Amino acid sequence: MFAICLQSSPSPTSQSVNPEIKHLLAKFEDLFQEPTQLPPTREVDYHIILHEGTMPINVRPYRYAYFQKAEIEKQVHDMLKLGLIKSSTSPFSFLFCW
């Protein structure tokens, strides 16, 4: 989960953040913490059931603007480094590939 607060000041400081936003962020502080581990095991583990002999379905990756691609790569690298995600060698494409 994340919060976005748009302000018109060119260089926002902690003093210029709307008090209502500060209160909201403080109230739900635990929701806005950076994850440090994988989520807990769920009661139902999601997987895709394939018919026997089904070939991998590959779709062309989305194209991103350079600044978006650079940020996505940085975040993916950080999550890999923290162990929040892992590399996949699956022949199936994923919506978030580039």
C-alpha positions in Angstrom: 0.0 0.0 0.0 1.2 3.5 -0.6 0.0 7.1 -0.2 0.4 9.9 -2.6 0.2 13.5 -1.5 0.4 16.2 -4.2 1.3 19.7 -3.2 2.0 22.9 -5.1 5.2 23.9 -3.3 8.3 23.3 -5.3 10.3 21.7 -2.5 8.1 20.1 0.1 9.4 19.7 3.6 8.0 17.8 6.5 6.6 21.0 7.9 4.6 21.7 4.6 2.8 18.4 4.6 -0.9 18.7 5.3 -1.7 17.9 8.9 -4.6 15.7 7.9 -2.2 13.6 5.7 0.4 13.5 8.6 -2.3 12.2 10.9 -3.5 9.6 8.4 0.0 8.4 7.8 0.7 8.2 11.5 -2.6 6.4 12.2 -1.8 3.7 9.6 2.0 3.7 9.9 2.2 -0.1 10.0 0.6 -0.2 6.5 3.2 2.0 4.9 6.3 0.2 6.2 8.7 -1.2 3.6 8.3 -5.0 3.4 11.2 -7.0 4.8 10.0 -10.5 3.9 7.7 -12.5 1.8 4.0 -12.4 2.8 2.8 -15.2 5.1 1.7 -18.5 3.7 -1.9 -18.3 2.7 -4.7 -20.9 3.3 -5.0 -21.3 -0.5 -1.9 -21.3 -2.7 -2.6 -19.7 -6.1 -1.6 -21.5 -9.2 -2.7 -21.8 -12.8 -4.2 -25.1 -13.8 -3.2 -26.1 -17.3 -4.7 -28.6 -19.6 -2.3 -31.4 -20.5 -0.1 -30.5 -23.4 -0.8 -26.8 -23.2 2.0 -24.7 -24.7 3.3 -21.6 -22.9 1.4 -18.5 -23.7 3.7 -15.6 -24.4 2.6 -12.1 -25.0 4.7 -9.2 -26.2 6.0 -7.2 -23.2 4.7 -3.7 -22.5 6.9 -0.8 -23.5 7.7 1.8 -20.9 9.2 5.2 -21.1 12.9 5.3 -20.2 12.3 6.9 -16.8 9.6 4.4 -15.9 11.7 1.5 -17.1 14.7 2.7 -15.0 12.5 3.0 -11.9 10.9 -0.4 -12.4 14.3 -2.0 -12.9 15.6 -0.3 -9.7 12.6 -1.5 -7.7 12.8 -5.0 -9.0 16.6 -5.1 -8.3 15.9 -3.9 -4.7 13.2 -6.5 -4.2 15.4 -9.3 -5.5 18.2 -8.1 -3.2 15.9 -8.2 -0.2 14.5 -11.6 -1.1 10.9 -10.2 -1.5 10.7 -11.7 -5.0 12.7 -14.3 -6.9 13.8 -14.9 -10.5 11.7 -17.2 -12.6 12.7 -19.4 -15.5 9.1 -20.2 -16.3 8.4 -20.3 -20.1 5.1 -18.5 -19.4 5.2 -14.7 -19.7 4.1 -12.5 -16.9 2.2 -9.3 -17.2 5.1 -7.3 -15.6 7.9 -8.4 -17.9 9.7 -6.0 -20.2 
